[in-house]
Amino acid sequence: MQDLLTMLQKLHRPRLLMRAARIGSEDYRRGTHLPRILGFGVLPRHGTALITLIEIEAELNTQRKAADASYSLIRHVDVLIAMIGEARYLKAAQTPSA
């Protein structure tokens, strides 16, 4: 799981896009946001959800760079918010409680 967090740290996106995602991640609620992005059903574990979100975000970033007409900035920010939120949950689960 540490590799996932390292991979996220190396992710470089436009500053404004990441700033919007960081602000939005303060209100991230897994049970509300994740089904909207991944589809309804049983929510996957944090690591699995994060891997899926990374794949979705990579596709959205490709669309953004190609100026694809189907690109949705709102969806991209929504996915980035979920990625940041899931990374926080994963990081919190890894740190030993005092």
C-alpha positions as CSV (number, residue, x, y, z in Angstrom):
1,M,0.0,0.0,0.0
2,Q,2.9,2.3,0.5
3,D,3.6,2.1,-3.2
4,L,0.1,3.5,-3.8
5,L,0.8,6.5,-1.6
6,T,4.2,7.1,-3.3
7,M,2.5,6.9,-6.7
8,L,0.0,9.6,-5.6
9,Q,2.8,11.8,-4.4
10,K,4.5,11.7,-7.8
11,L,1.3,12.5,-9.6
12,H,1.6,16.0,-11.2
13,R,-1.6,17.8,-12.4
14,P,-2.3,21.5,-13.0
15,R,-2.2,23.5,-9.7
16,L,-5.8,24.8,-10.0
17,L,-7.2,21.3,-10.5
18,M,-5.4,19.9,-7.5
19,R,-6.3,22.9,-5.3
20,A,-10.0,22.4,-6.1
21,A,-9.6,18.7,-5.3
22,R,-7.9,19.4,-2.0
23,I,-10.6,21.8,-0.9
24,G,-13.3,19.4,-2.0
25,S,-11.7,16.5,-0.2
26,E,-12.3,18.2,3.2
27,D,-16.0,17.2,2.7
28,Y,-15.3,13.8,1.2
29,R,-17.8,11.1,2.4
30,R,-16.9,7.6,1.2
31,G,-20.4,6.3,1.3
32,T,-21.8,9.2,-0.7
33,H,-19.1,10.0,-3.2
34,L,-17.6,6.6,-4.1
35,P,-20.8,4.9,-5.4
36,R,-21.3,7.9,-7.7
37,I,-17.9,7.4,-9.3
38,L,-17.5,3.6,-9.1
39,G,-21.1,2.5,-9.4
40,F,-23.4,1.3,-6.8
41,G,-22.9,-2.0,-4.9
42,V,-20.5,-3.1,-2.2
43,L,-17.8,-0.5,-1.7
44,P,-14.3,-1.9,-2.2
45,R,-11.5,-1.7,0.3
46,H,-9.5,1.5,0.4
47,G,-6.5,0.2,-1.6
48,T,-8.7,-1.4,-4.3
49,A,-10.8,1.7,-4.6
50,L,-7.7,3.8,-4.9
51,I,-6.3,1.7,-7.7
52,T,-9.6,2.0,-9.6
53,L,-9.7,5.7,-9.0
54,I,-6.1,6.1,-10.3
55,E,-7.1,4.2,-13.5
56,I,-10.2,6.4,-14.0
57,E,-8.2,9.6,-13.4
58,A,-5.4,8.6,-15.8
59,E,-8.1,8.2,-18.5
60,L,-9.6,11.6,-17.7
61,N,-6.2,13.2,-17.7
62,T,-5.5,11.7,-21.2
63,Q,-8.8,13.2,-22.4
64,R,-7.9,16.5,-20.8
65,K,-4.5,16.6,-22.6
66,A,-6.1,15.6,-25.9
67,A,-8.8,18.3,-25.6
68,D,-11.3,15.5,-26.1
69,A,-14.9,16.8,-26.3
70,S,-16.1,14.2,-23.9
71,Y,-13.8,15.4,-21.2
72,S,-15.6,16.5,-18.0
73,L,-13.7,18.8,-15.7
74,I,-16.3,18.3,-13.0
75,R,-15.9,14.5,-13.1
76,H,-12.1,14.9,-13.1
77,V,-12.2,17.0,-9.9
78,D,-14.7,14.6,-8.4
79,V,-12.4,11.6,-9.0
80,L,-9.4,13.6,-7.7
81,I,-11.4,14.4,-4.5
82,A,-12.1,10.7,-4.1
83,M,-8.5,9.8,-4.6
84,I,-7.3,12.3,-2.0
85,G,-10.0,11.1,0.4
86,E,-9.2,7.4,0.0
87,A,-5.5,8.1,0.3
88,R,-6.2,9.8,3.6
89,Y,-8.2,6.9,4.9
90,L,-5.5,4.5,3.7
91,K,-2.8,6.5,5.4
92,A,-4.8,6.7,8.7
93,A,-5.3,3.0,8.6
94,Q,-1.6,2.4,8.3
95,T,-0.5,4.6,11.2
96,P,-0.5,2.9,14.6
97,S,-2.9,4.6,17.1
98,A,-1.3,6.0,20.2
